[in-house]
Amino acid sequence: MVETGVVYIGKKPTMNYVLAVVTYFNDGIREVTVKARGRSISRAVDVAEIVRGRFIPDADVRDVRISTERLSSEEGPATSVSTIEIVLSK
């Protein structure tokens, strides 16, 4: 069984999420999934590239999944939000 970690990207500074991913890898986790939706997608890509470029050069992007979620609201019609999952493995 492969141990995995998940980091959800939000509005905090990018380096906070980079630190979370690096911590997972340093704790012996073999795969870390970086998840984001909407405007945070670009930050998720930045996190994955900073981890690979500066901190853990032997980390590989194993998979990238993109999709759309339908969010319903009480005020009006449902809206679509793009999502991304970047799976990093070591």
BELPE-V778150 format. One record per helix or strand. SS is the DSSP state (alpha for helix, beta for strand). FROM is the first residue (numbers start at 1). TO is the last residue. Records with the same first field share a line. If there is no record, write none. Layout:
SS = FROM-TO, FROM-TO
//
This chain:
beta = 4-8, 31-37, 60-71, 79-89
alpha = 14-26, 38-55
//
